[in-house]
Amino acid sequence: VVHYSYHSGTVCTKETQYSLLSFLEECKGRNIDFYLASLKSESIPLYATNRELLDAGAIPMFNCSREAAYVKVLLAYNQTEYLPKDFMKQNL
C-alpha cells in the first residue's frame, strides 16, 4: 500500500472508521507493506500524526511525487535482485 497524504502530511489517527493507524495495523496483520509518501525531507520535523504512523511501522518515502512512489513500488515488487524493502531504500 502506498498512502500519499494531504499536502501538509497530516492524517487521521484517532480511533474512528477513518483512522489510517487502524488501516496500517490491518495491513501489518496481513503482511502487507505500508508506505507513507509525501514526506518532504528527513531533516524537516514531522507532524505528530506522521510520527505515529512511522512509529507503528509505516515505511517512509521522502521527496517522492505520487507518480514516482507508484512506479518505485511497481519496480520494487516486480524484480528479483533485491528484497522489495531494500529496493525501496535506494535512490533511483
C-alpha positions in Angstrom: 0.0 0.0 0.0 1.2 3.5 -0.8 -0.5 6.3 1.0 0.0 9.8 -0.1 -1.4 12.2 2.5 -2.6 15.7 2.2 -0.1 18.5 1.2 0.8 19.1 4.9 1.2 15.4 5.6 -1.5 15.2 8.2 -3.7 12.1 8.5 -6.4 10.8 10.8 -5.0 8.6 13.5 -7.9 8.8 16.0 -9.8 5.6 16.6 -12.6 6.2 14.1 -13.8 4.4 11.0 -11.4 6.7 9.1 -8.3 6.0 11.1 -5.2 5.4 9.0 -3.5 4.0 12.0 -6.1 1.3 12.2 -5.7 0.6 8.5 -1.9 0.3 8.9 -2.4 -2.2 11.7 -4.8 -4.2 9.5 -2.1 -4.2 6.7 0.6 -5.3 9.2 -1.7 -8.2 10.3 -1.9 -9.3 6.7 1.8 -8.9 6.0 1.1 -6.0 3.6 3.8 -3.4 3.4 2.5 0.2 4.0 4.5 3.1 2.5 3.9 6.7 3.6 4.7 9.1 0.8 4.6 12.9 0.6 7.0 13.3 3.4 9.1 16.3 2.4 12.5 15.6 3.9 14.2 13.6 6.7 15.6 16.8 8.1 12.1 18.6 8.4 10.2 17.8 11.6 7.2 15.6 11.1 3.6 16.2 12.2 2.6 14.2 15.2 0.3 12.0 13.1 3.1 11.2 10.7 5.3 10.2 13.6 2.6 8.0 15.0 2.4 6.1 11.6 6.1 5.7 11.3 6.4 4.5 14.9 3.6 2.0 14.2 5.6 0.6 11.2 4.8 2.7 8.1 7.8 2.8 5.8 8.6 6.4 4.8 9.1 7.7 1.2 10.7 11.1 1.3 10.7 13.7 -1.5 8.6 11.5 -3.8 5.7 12.5 -6.1 2.6 10.3 -6.3 3.7 9.1 -9.7 7.3 8.3 -8.6 6.1 6.5 -5.5 3.8 4.3 -7.6 6.4 3.4 -10.1 9.1 2.7 -7.5 6.7 0.3 -5.7 5.9 -1.4 -9.1 9.6 -1.8 -9.7 10.4 -3.0 -6.2 7.8 -5.8 -6.2 8.5 -6.9 -9.8 12.2 -7.5 -9.7 14.2 -10.3 -8.1 17.7 -8.8 -7.4 16.7 -7.2 -4.1 14.1 -7.7 -1.4 11.4 -5.1 -2.1 12.0 -3.2 1.2 15.7 -3.0 0.4 15.0 -1.8 -3.1 12.7 0.9 -1.7 15.5 2.3 0.4 17.6 3.1 -2.7 17.6 6.4 -4.6 16.8 5.8 -8.2 
